[in-house]
């Protein structure tokens, strides 16, 4: 446990995902974006929005349907300490960042943006998530980060949307089309870590700190701005990510 400006940090390792799975990439073309607010589950607390960043669009739920929790729920308790829970990523998958890398990255974020953060979970991929491939999610006072394939190569069987193509390129992802109906997104160790620490993590934190917007569009716009401002630009922006003398075009998707 380490302390900075009165905030304590700790992490726990939990091995709960042992089954081999395969991710369904047919949903990835629908953009990895958040899905707005999820209704309160407890009469004793007012929960923040559940925003699925860069996840499949799962559609609107009927209020008559039973609620299906998208993740492990951690009841906010008002602590100033955040903890990191690590689940086994699942057979064929790997976590891109470590708890220490997450902690060090958040030390660079203004401390007022961490006051409501209580849990970060490096989640496993399960069969339940086959239809919900995503990189990250925010629910209540918790941020969830999802693993990638061990090969660091993702496959898409529908044309990826332009905002995803441009966003991946911003952080060094490389697109290829080996077959007419197959697209691949390849990462390196460095680019995938950059993508998670300076985009996905900060985007999800943006959802957590946004206590003004209620609509999906407005919340997503704020989280995208937050990720650009406190993730991409604060770590050098376009200049720090040039390779081979070529300039990467920055894209801010709304």
N, C-alpha and C positions, 0 to 999 in steps of 0.2 A: 504494500500500500504506500502510495506517495501522496504528498500534499502540495497544493498550489493555491494560494490566495484563499485559504480556508476550505477548499474543496478537496475531498478525499476520493481516491480512485482505487478500485479493486476489481479482480476478475476471478471467475470460477469456471472450471472446465467440467462440462456435463456431456457424457457420451450417450446419446439417445437415438442415434440414427444409424442403424447397421444394415438395413435392407438394401440390396442393389436396386437401382431404379434407372429409368431412362427419361429424359426430359422431353416433353412434347413441344416442339418448336413451331408448330403450326399457329400458335397464338402470338408469336413474337412480332409479327408484322403489325399488330395493333398498337404498337408503341408502348414503351415502358413508362407509364405515367400513373399518377395517383388517382384513386377513385373517390375522393371526397370524404365526407364525414360518415362515421358509423355510429348508430344510436347508442345511447348509454346503456350499459349492462348492469350498473349498480345504482341503487337508490342513495348510496352514501357518498358517491363521488361524481364529479362532472368530468367526463373523460374528453380528452382532446380528440381531434379528428384522426381517423384511420386513413392514411393517404398512401395508396400503393404507388410508389414511384417506379416508373419504368417497368410496370408489370402488365400482364394481360388485362384487357378490358373485360371484366366479368359480368357486366351488365347490372341493371338496377334490380334490387331485391324487393319482392312484395312484402309489405308489412305483415301479411298474414302468414308468411313462411317462417319456419323456425330459424333462428339466427345460427349461422355456421361460422364460428370464430376462424379468422384467417391465420392466426398464429397463437403461440402461447401468450396468455395475457398476464401482465404483471401489474397488480393494483398499485396506483401511485400512493405513496405514503408521505410525501412532502419532505423527503430527505435531501440533503445537499450533497450526498455521496452518490456517484453513479458506479455501477458494477458492470463488468463485461462477462457474459456467459458464452462459452464456446461449446457448440454441439459438433459431433462428428459430421463432416460434410456429406457423407454418403459415398457409396462405391462409385468410383469413376469421377469424383468431383474433389475440389480442393478449395479451401479458404484462401482468398487472395491477400488478405492483410492479417496481421497478428494483433493481439490485444495491446501490446506495447506500441506498435505503429499507430494504432487508433488513438491511444492516449497521447502520444507525442504530437499527433496532428491536431487534436483538440486543444492542446496547450497553446496553439497559435490562434485560436478563436477567442474573441472578446469574452471574458468570463460571464458577462450578463446573459449570454446566449446559452449557457450551460446550466443555469439555475433550476430549470424544470426537467433536466435530463436525469433519469434514474437508472435505466438499464440499456445496454447495448448487447444485442444477441447476434453472434455469428451462427446463423441457422443452418440446419441440414436441409437437404433436398429429399423429399419423400414422394411416394406415389400420389399423395393428395395434392402435391404441388405440380403434378405433370401438366395440368391445364393452366397453371398460374406461374409461368417462368418469369422471374424478375431478378433485379440486382439488389433492390432494397425496398424497405417499407417503414413507415412510421405509424405507430398505434399507441395511443395514450402517451405515457412518458418514456416509451421504449422505441429504440431504433433497431431495425433488423437488417442485417447484411447477408446476402445469399452467395453461395459458392459458384464457381465456374467449373467447366470441364478441366480435368487434369492436363489435357493437351493444350489448353488455352485457345482452342479453336471452337467457335460456335457455328452451328449450321442453321440455316433458314430455308424453308421450302415455300415461302411466299416472298415477293419483293419487299425488302425492308423499307420502311418509310423514310423520306428524306431527312427528317429531323434526327432519327436514330443514326443514319449514315453520317451526317455531319457532326453529330455529337461525339461519336466514336472516333472520327478522324481528328477531332480537336485534341484528343488525349493519346493519339498514336495508334489507334486501331486500324487495321488494314483489311479492306474488303476485296473479295475475289468472287468470281462466278465460274466455278469449274464446269458446271452443266447449265443448260438453259433454265432449269427450274430449281437450281440450288445456289445459294449464296453462303459464303463463309466469312466470318469475322475473326481475324487472328490477332492475338495479343502477345506481347513479350512480358517477361517478369516486370520490367520497369513500367511499361505503358499500362498494364492492368492494375498495378499498384497505384499509379497516378490517377487512373480512372475512378478507382474506389475511394481513395483517401481525399481527393480534391474535387470530386464531383458527386458520387453517390452518397457518401457520408454527409457531406455538407448540404446537399439537396434535402436529405431526410431531416437534418437538423433544422433547415429552413421551415419545413412543415411544422416542426415542434414549436418553434418560436413564434409562428404566425398565429396570433390570437385575435386578429381583426377580421380576416376574411372568412366567409362561410361557403361561398360557391366553389365548385370544383375548378372552374377557370381561373378565378382570382387566386385561389390557394396555389394552384400550379404555377401561375405566373410569378407569384412571390417567391416560391421555392426555387424556380429557375433563376430569378434575379439573385437570390441569396447565394446559390451555388456559383454563379459567375463572379459575383463580387468577392465572396469570402473563400472561394475555392480556386477557381481558374485564375483570376487576376492577382490574387494575393500570393500565388505561387509562380508568378512570372508571366502568365498569360501566353500569348502567341510566341513571344520572343524566346522564352525558355524552352519551347517545345519544337523549335525548328530542327529539321534533320536534313542533312545533305544540302544545306543552303536554301532549301525550299521553305516558303512561308505557308503555314497552315491557316486556312480561313476560319475565323471564329464565327460560330453560329449560336445565336440565342433563340432557342425554340420556346414558343409560348403555348 
